[in-house]
Amino acid sequence: MKSKNLNIFTNGIIKENPVLRLMLGTCPTLAVTTAAINGIGMGVAATIVLVCSNLVISLLRNFIPDKVRIPAFITVIAGFVSVVQMLVKAFTPTLDEALGVFLPLIVVNCIILARAEMFASKNSVLPSVLDGLGMGIGFTATLTLMGMIRELLGAGTLFGITVTAEVIDPMIIFLLPPGGFFVFGILVAVSNAIAKRQGKPVVEHLGCANCPARAGCQNAVLEGDASPACEKNEKVGDGNE
Amino acid sequence: MSSTTSIVAILLAGILTENMVLSRFMGICPFLGVSKKVNTAFSMSIAVTLVMVIATAVTHPIYTYFLLPNELEYLQTVVFILVIAAIVQLIEIVLKKYIKPIYNALGIYLPLITTNCAVLGITTINIDDGLNFGLSLVNALAAGIGFMLAMILFAGVRSKLDTADVPEFLKGLPITLIAAAIVALSFLGFAGIGG
């Protein structure tokens, strides 16, 4: 039992890293990682929401009618996001400024809704909290890594401390939107290469398997004109069911 | 600044310089997921634009006339996301009942839009920037058109990508992201337009 819980906890950090393996939460990943410290801030804020919402949804899982579960989950998540938003505004105003509109947008961060739908609504409290914590740490670690890469290349600093800025001219493009897409593309390529070496499936599309709206997407696939993203990636995220 | 110039400035910013997808990073999921074909990308962006404008038209008065006077601003996020979810459902029902052809074309994309951060994003940005009702609508429309422009341009790029000789380790999602980086790079050229 203990090792099972440990597995659930470590699952989100590497094996099912929400950003690089499940391809969730791409928007904040690209938007806030202009500095390593912002990556940590965003990661921690999302982790708090993730753990709290997983806890509450797991407690309520037998009371929420199946038909209205998504709106119910969103309401719970939005409640915790508002709490975190107020805390960040009160205690770390600089972070509030850096994250801007992406702080309230944690509500629609697919990671949180996906974990509520795929894990917390089916499991008891302790595993759900551990899953939220593991996924949150995986999210934070990836965001921080990406923030460090972009900050080092784009500003020559790490966590605000000058590293290479005086030796090499920083390439500001890495702080601008194209740099975000580029660094993320390379990170996914590296993570795919590692996965391939270990004989795991390579991530080719967005993580629709974990997307709460995938029912609609699958209809689109049946209609035959949308990307096959939804069917292809179905296997990747289903390890813990 | 007179109101016409500010409308033009908002339109230019929303479509080009502050493009929803390529510079604000909102709606990345549909941008990468539903951009394989130009016509799908077009339908999806029409649906997003429609929801953005209607959502702004509903959330802005709610904030101004209900949340603000009652000092309930802290409920903004909760109320907005629920209103957006309800609106998406309503639009779906209304289209299904009365405008069947449009429903057939857009219906499958509507459920995807509730959790699309671009919609909640634009309604929140309108409030944060303190825009009045009219300018908020213009801003939402501009963001929608910007989304459409990015989607269609990117769908065009991706159709070329299918036949391109891509290095093995970049195949799949990585090269798509790098292509997005190049499209975003081209949008940097607009920086400075419209102040």
Interface residues (C-beta under 8 A of the other chain):
Chain A: M23 T26 C27 P28 L30 A31 I70 P71 I74 T75 A78 G79 V81 S82 Q85 M86 G100 V101 P104 L105 V107 V108 N109 C110 L113 I173 L176 P177 P178 G179 G180 F181 F182 F184 G185 I186 V188 A189 N192 A193 V202 V203 E204 H205 L206 C208 C211 P212 A213 A215 G216 C217 N219 A220 E223 D225 A226 S227 A229
Chain B: L22 S23 R24 F25 M26 G27 I28 C29 L32 G33 V34 S35 K36 K37 N39 T40 Y74 L75 Q76 T77 V78 I81 L82 A85 I108 Y109 L110 P111 L112 T114 T115 N116 C117 L120 G121 T124 I125 D128 F169 L170 K171 G172 L173 P174 I175 T176 L177 I178 A180 A181 I182 A184 L185 F187 L188
